[in-house]
């Protein structure tokens, strides 16, 4: 019983100890079943059967908790509307130079998901990311794979001889990191991604390919979050590690 109780506690603590807790809990169930059959040899068959069924029921409950699915639907929807210059769209001040698409995450479960964190990459430059979320706190920042480029500045000599830090505008990037604290049960979370053409190489301003990869926490454990899709027919897919 001690192993079973310890395993259940570790499972309840969430992702950091979930796998260890699962192993300990199953070990505790196996030991409990083995011990019961030896301890109950002198009991009547009905009591032995009742104890066995109780142990198997506990195993089934833990199995349901461990392997319960956490459905999260990801939809990518191109923005085809022609918004006027300066229109506020999910917190983004829209520009006539922008194209874009919406990412809609929908929690199809009866419980909320937490700590949704992922990278999103396109084949054009991302100018801004906004959120339509009533109950979620979200943030986005440009990034390089394996590095954070937000908050970068350069030192410029000031009149008094000191060095003044001038922040660089590195909001244009083809990879952004996105974090949201939660998605409520049966609630959609809409993310608006504004894109524009590469200022150096030119090309199109509308994304033709999008890749998403990350994770979220659902039902006590970490779950993968991934999608790669072409927004136009015949695109070259983009990849994320």
N, C-alpha and C positions, 0 to 999 in steps of 0.2 A: 504493500500500500504506500510505503514511503516513496518508492521510485515513481509510482503513478502520480502521487500528489506533487512531487517535485517537477515531473514532466509537464503536468497541467499548468503549474505556476509559470514555468519557463515559456510555454506556449502563449499564455495570457499576457506576458510581458512584451510580445510583439516581435517585429522583424529581427532585432539583434540576437535573440535567443530562441527564435521559433524552431529552427531546424534541430538544434540541440534538444529542445524540449520534446519535439516529436519522437526523436530516437529514445529518449529516456522514458517517455510515456509508454511506448510500445514495449520496451524492455520490461517496464513495470507490469504491464498487462500479461506478458508471457510468463513472468515469474509468479504472478498472482494465480494464473490458471494452473500452472504446474503445482504450486503449493496447495491449492484448493483440492486438486485431485488426490494428492497424498494425504492431506489432513482429513478429508471427508470419506475415506475408505470405509469407515464403520457406520456412516450415516445411511439412512434409507435412500433408495434411488431417487425419489422425488426431490429430496433436499439437495442431493448432489447435482441433479439436473437444474434446479432453481439457481444454485450458486454459479453453475457454468453459464447459464443463460444471462445472468446478471453481469458477469465478466465480459461476455461477448457483446452485450448491449453497450457497456462502457467503451469497448473497442470501436464499435460502430459510431458512437457519438464523436469520439476523437477523430476517427477517419473522416467523418462529415465536416468537422471543423478544419482539418488539415487540407482536404482536397476540394473544399467548396469553391466553385468558380466565382470569379469577380468580373462580370461582363462590363466592358467599357467600350462604347462605340466611338470611332473616330471618323468624322466626315470632313472632306476637303471640298469647299465650294468657291469657285471663282466669283469675284465681284464684277458684275457686268454693268452695274448702274454708273451713270456719269454724274458724280457728285460735284457740286459747285466748289470753287476755290474757297478754302477756309472752313468748309463744313466739318463739324465735330463728329467723327465716326469712332465710337468706342474709345474716346479720349485722344484720338489722332486728329490733328489739324490737317485736313486733306489738302493735297496739292494737285494741280492739274498734271503734274509730272508723274503722279503715282498710278500704278495699277495695284492689284491686290487679290487676296483670297481670304476666306474665313476657314478657321479650324473649329469644328464643333465637337467637343467631348461630351458624351452623354453617359451618365451613371445609370445603368439599367438594373441595379441591385436595390434592395430595400434598406441598405445602410450606406452611410457616407464613406467616401474614400478620402485619404489624407496624403499630404506630402507628394503632390504630383510634380515631378521634375523631369524635364526632357530637353533635348536639343532639337531644333528645327532647321533644316537646310533647304535652300532653293538654288536654282541655276541662275538666278539674277541677284541683285543686291536687295537686302531688306532695309527699308528706310525707317520703319517704326512698327511697333507692335502695340495693340490696344486690346482691352478686355471688356466684354459685356457680361458682368458677373455680379448679381445682387448680393450673394452670400459668401463669395470667395474673395480672398485677398491674393492678388497675383502680381508678379513682377517679371520683367523681361530685360535682358541686357545682351549686347553683341559679344561674341566670343570667337576665339579660334579654337580648333580642336586641341584640347589639353592646355589651353591658356585663356586668361581673362583679359580682354583689352579695354574694358570700361574703366573710366577714371584715370586714363593716361594723360600726362601733361608734359610740357617742355619748359625748361628754365630760360627766362629772358632777363638780361640785365636791366635793372631799374635806374632811375635818375640818381638815386643816392648811393649807387654802387652795389646794392643788394640784388639778389636774384628773385625774380617774380615768376611764380608758376602759372602758366597759361594752359588751361585744360584744352585738349584736342577733341574735336568733334569726330568721334569714331563710331557714330551711330550706324553708318552704312557698313554692313557686313552680310555675307551670305549664310552665316550661321548665328542663331540666337539661342540663348539659354532661357528657358521659361520655367517659372515655379509658381504653383498655386497651393494654398494651404489645405484646401478641401473642395470636394464636389459633393453636394448633398444627394440623397437618394432620388432617383428619377428626375434629376435636374440637369439641364444642358448648360455647359460653359462655352461661351463663344469667344474665340480669339480672332482678332482682325489683324492681318499681316499686310502692311503697305510695302510694295516693291517698286523699284525704279531701275533704269538701266545703269550699267557700270559706267562711271564717269570717265574711266580711262580707256576701256576697250569698246565701249558703246554696246550695240546689240539691242535686244528687246527689253521692255520694262515690265512685261507680264511674265510671271513664273510659268514654266511648262512642266517642271518636275519638282516634287516636294518629298523630303524624307524626314521622318520623326522617329526618335529613339530615346527611351528613358525608362522610368519606372514610377509606380505609385504604390501606396500601402492600402490593401483591402483585406478585410477579415483577418487582421493580425499579422499578415505577412506581406513581403514585397512582391509586386507583380510587374512583369514586363509590359512596356508600352511601346509599340512600334508600328509604323506604317510608311509605305513608300508608294507613291502614286503619280501617274502622269495626268496633268490637267488638260493636255492636248494630245491628240492621237500621234503616235510615232515619236514621242520625246525620248531623250537619252536620260535614263534614271540617274539621280544623284544618290550618293552613299554616305552613311554615317558609320563609324566604327562601333 
